[in-house]
Amino acid sequence: MAIQRAESSLITPFVGAAIDRFGPRPVLAFGAFVTGCGFILMSRVQELWHFYAVMLVLGIGLSFGEFIVFVATVVNWFVRYRSRALASFMTFSAMGAVALPLLVWSISTFGWRAVMVGVGIGFWVIAIPAVWLLRRRPEEYGLRPDGDSEPSGSMVDSDRGSLRRPPEVSIGIREVLRLRAFWQIVVAVSIGEVVAMSNLYHLPALLEYEVDLWLASVAAGAVAIGDVSGRVIVGLIGDRFRLKNLLATALGIQVVGVTSLVLINSDILGLSWGLVPLPLFVLCSGLGFGASIPLRLAILADYFGRRSYGTLVGTASSISSLSVTCGLLFIGFMSDFTDSYRPGYMVLAALLLPAVPLMLMLESPRRVAAKVRQMARARMLGVT
């Protein structure tokens, strides 16, 4: 998994740039074709190196034919209802997990090699027709985002309570990379994703903490329920409140979740915690990460616009993937050296905690846009 995420970190910037340059259709067509080939090749592996080689092929195919393509398309078609649209998309993508029992049954009935061939062909059957449904931007078809008939007027960006979205900004990728706001967002969400992807270790960690196997399995699986719930909640309220406050809240909930995992059946701070933190771990781990997914995608578009969104989200995803690679290896090595998952998760909780104030201190999109205008004027004066 760490190797796959490292590969993704190298590929996703090119995926985003390709979407901005050529549109989503050719990118998805290429990704779908390579992914289908990858699954079919997986059915033929005979040696360990075959497996790693095919995983590299699948990494390329899934990078071009999955997440970023659809996210960039959704973002281009929605502004006022962006959080709702992204949350809906991410909720239904998470619900694909309901097919897992069917997959397990198919493997036990037909064998994993036959199933890999079926998955590869099935990917072509589903993904290739989807190519013709994608459109890059509504403006190219005489339409406007959100189905609006005319440009929306200026909107007030309030510092309290609910808000209306400020006028849309349009910032190029070079300007974005010079902005502190971009790096604040990327650092915060990258740490949050490391914490979430460490769910690979949830089950062995719970078993190490002397949680019954059945209870540990149920708890680790139930995290997915909180994940879907978080996405649904963002869909309901994401367009009504400031995204930085919602994202800070989601990260804070993740802090509670990972801290609760550390405390299960431990004697920390002079207290014997037993199984009391287990429900908090299950609820907060999934809920916080599920809510953060559409929020982190929406906040990038709100702050920096749609002009280079594919490249922008590809760059951010690349940094997050590299962070996840390091995080997974760190927890694994810490467990090997200390014979416990607890120290690794304690470090993750300590790293994630500062991400909450980091998001709260984020400047408003209006101020970020004003800084970009100042930078542009300074360059023009310098040239003059």
BANUVO-724328 format. One record per residue (C-alpha): x, y, z. Coordinates in steps of 0.1 Angstrom, whole numbers, plus 5000, padded with zeros to 4 digits. Layout:
XYZ/...
This chain:
500050005000/502850245008/504550174974/501250234956/500650564974/504250674966/503550594929/500350794931/502251094945/504351094913/501551054889/498651274901/500251614892/500351494856/496751374858/495551714870/497551894843/496151664816/492551734828/493152114826/494752084792/492651814774/489551794795/488251484814/487151274785/490551164770/492051134805/489250904817/489350694784/493150634789/492750554826/489850314820/491650124793/494850084814/492949994845/491049714827/494249584812/495849594847/493149374862/493249124834/497049104836/496649054874/494848724866/497948594848/500548664875/502848374884/505748534903/506048794930/507649044906/504649004883/502449124911/504449434917/504649514880/500949484876/500349694907/502349974890/500149944859/497049954880/498450264898/498750444865/495350344853/493450424885/495250754888/494050864854/490750684855/489250744889/489151004916/490651334902/488851314869/485451304885/486251554912/487551814887/484451774866/482051814895/483952124907/483752284873/479952254872/479152374907/480052684927/477252774951/476352414956/479852274954/480052124989/476751954984/477751814949/481151694961/479651534993/477051354972/479651224948/481951114976/479050944995/478050734966/481650644958/482050514994/478850314991/480750104965/481949904995/478549724997/479749514967/482449354989/480349055000/479648994963/483349014955/484148764983/481448524971/482648544935/486248474945/485248164965/482948044937/484948114905/488448174918/490348504920/491948474886/488548454869/487248744890/490148964881/489248914844/485648994851/486649304871/488849424842/486149374816/483549524840/485649834844/485649884806/481849824804/481150084831/483850344827/484150374789/480550474784/480950724812/483550904790/480751044768/478851174798/481651404810/481751774800/484651994810/482952334819/479352454815/480652774798/481752574768/478052484763/476552824768/475652734804/476652854839/477652664871/474752554893/472352594864/472252964869/470853174841/473053474848/476153554869/475353574906/476053904923/478553974950/478153764981/478953865016/481753665034/480753685070/483153595098/480353455119/477753185116/476453105081/477653265050/477053315013/479853234990/482153524979/482453594941/484353324924/488153374920/490453254892/494053194902/496753014881/498752724896/501952934897/500353194919/498652934941/501952764949/503253104962/500353144986/500653055023/496952965024/497552674999/500252525021/498252565052/495452365036/497752105022/499652045054/496452015075/494651775051/497751565045/498151485082/494451415084/494751165055/497750995071/495650945103/492750805082/494750575060/496350425091/493050235093/495049945078/496449895113/493149935132/492349565135/495849445146/496049745169/492749655186/493749295189/497049405205/495049615230/493349285240/489949365224/488049055216/488448945179/484748975171/484349315188/487549435172/486349335137/482949495142/484649815155/487149835127/484349785101/481950025117/484350315111/483050305075/479550395088/480950715103/482850785071/479650775050/477750965077/480351245076/480051285039/476251305041/476351565068/478651785047/476251755019/473551895041/475352185057/478552235037/477152525016/475852705046/478952765067/482552865063/484452575049/487552645070/485552615102/483952295090/487252145080/488852245113/485952075131/486351755110/490051755118/489351805155/486951505154/489751295139/491951405168/489451265192/489150945172/492850865171/493350975207/490550735218/492250455199/495450515219/493550515252/491750185247/492649935275/495550155286/496750305319/497550665307/497350975329/496850755359/493550615347/492550265336/490550345305/489249995296/486849985266/485250325274/487150505245/486150245219/482750395209/484450735205/487150585184/484550415161/482350725157/485050995154/487550825133/485150765104/483051075109/485951315109/487651175079/484451125059/483451495065/486951615056/487051455021/484451675003/485451975024/489151965014/488151944978/485652224980/487952454999/490652434972/488052544946/486652814968/490052974976/491752934942/488952884916/488352654887/490952764862/493652524872/491752304895/492851974880/496452064884/495852204918/494051904932/496651674915/499451864933/497651854966/496851484962/500551414954/501751574986/499051385006/499951054990/503651104998/502651195034/500550875036/503450665024/505750805051/502950775077/502150405070/505850315070/506350515102/503550335121/504749995108/508350055118/507350195152/505249885158/508149665149/510649845171/508349895202/506149585198/503149815200/500950035178/500250275206/503450495203/502850545165/499250655170/500250885199/502651065175/499851095149/497551245174/500151495184/500851585148/497151625139/496251855168/498052165155/496252125121/493052245138/494252595146/496152595113/492852585095/491152835118/493853085111/493353055073/492653385056/489353435038/489153365001/488553744995/491853835012/493753564993/492353694960/493354044970/496953924977/497053764942/495954094927/498754274946/501254024934/500054074898/500354454901/503854434916/504954214887/503454464862/505254754879/508454554879/508254494842/507354864835/
